[in-house]
């Protein structure tokens, strides 16, 4: 999605490169880390679809889980290039 449309449609600023809204993932056209962005936002989408974080579940735990999964994904990508 182009920058202007991405920002106006999603109501975000220039620092946001990807966003999950419900079961949709939006990624800025100029993303320098497309796969990593998709993995991170995809985790949010899976949590949304499984109602994780709704009705009092910890969003702190969910955010840390996303960071952990994203770090593992990036680590695996680096190792596969060796």
C-alpha positions as CSV (number, residue, x, y, z in Angstrom):
1,X,0.0,0.0,0.0
2,X,1.4,3.4,-0.9
3,X,2.5,5.7,1.9
4,X,-0.2,8.3,1.6
5,X,-3.0,5.8,1.4
6,X,-1.5,3.7,4.2
7,X,-1.3,6.7,6.6
8,X,-4.7,8.1,5.8
9,X,-6.6,4.8,5.6
10,X,-5.1,3.4,8.8
11,X,-4.7,6.7,10.7
12,X,-1.0,6.1,11.5
13,X,2.2,8.2,11.2
14,X,5.2,7.7,9.1
15,X,7.0,5.5,11.7
16,X,4.4,2.6,11.3
17,X,5.4,0.2,8.5
18,X,2.7,-2.5,9.1
19,X,-0.5,-2.9,11.0
20,X,-3.0,-5.6,11.8
21,X,-6.7,-4.6,11.9
22,X,-9.0,-7.6,12.7
23,X,-8.1,-10.4,10.4
24,X,-6.4,-8.0,7.8
25,X,-2.7,-7.2,7.6
26,X,-1.6,-3.9,5.9
27,X,2.1,-3.3,5.0
28,X,3.6,-0.1,3.7
29,X,4.8,-0.5,0.1
30,X,8.3,0.7,1.0
31,X,8.8,-1.8,3.9
32,X,12.5,-2.8,4.1
33,X,11.6,-5.9,6.2
34,X,8.5,-7.2,4.5
35,X,8.8,-10.8,5.7
36,X,9.5,-9.8,9.3
37,X,6.7,-7.3,9.3
38,X,4.3,-10.0,8.0
39,X,5.4,-12.5,10.6
40,X,5.0,-9.9,13.4
41,X,1.6,-8.7,12.2
42,X,0.5,-12.2,11.4
43,X,1.0,-13.2,15.0
44,X,-1.3,-10.3,16.0
45,X,-3.8,-11.6,13.5
46,X,-3.7,-15.1,14.9
47,X,-4.1,-13.8,18.4
48,X,-7.1,-11.8,17.2
49,X,-8.7,-14.8,15.5
50,X,-8.1,-16.9,18.7
51,X,-9.4,-14.1,21.0
52,X,-6.0,-13.9,22.8
53,X,-5.9,-10.6,24.7
54,X,-9.6,-10.3,25.0
55,X,-11.5,-10.4,28.3
56,X,-8.5,-9.6,30.5
57,X,-5.8,-11.7,29.0
58,X,-2.4,-10.1,29.3
59,X,-1.4,-7.9,26.3
60,X,2.1,-7.6,27.9
61,X,2.5,-11.4,27.5
62,X,1.2,-11.3,23.9
63,X,3.6,-8.5,23.0
64,X,6.6,-10.3,24.4
65,X,5.5,-13.5,22.5
66,X,5.4,-11.5,19.3
67,X,8.9,-10.2,19.9
68,X,10.2,-13.7,20.7
69,X,8.6,-15.1,17.6
70,X,9.9,-12.3,15.4
71,X,13.5,-12.7,16.8
72,X,13.4,-16.4,16.2
73,X,12.2,-15.9,12.6
74,X,15.0,-13.4,11.9
75,X,17.6,-15.7,13.5
76,X,16.4,-18.6,11.3
77,X,16.7,-16.4,8.2
78,X,20.2,-15.4,9.1
79,X,21.3,-19.0,9.7
80,X,19.8,-20.2,6.4
81,X,22.0,-17.7,4.5
82,X,25.2,-19.2,5.9
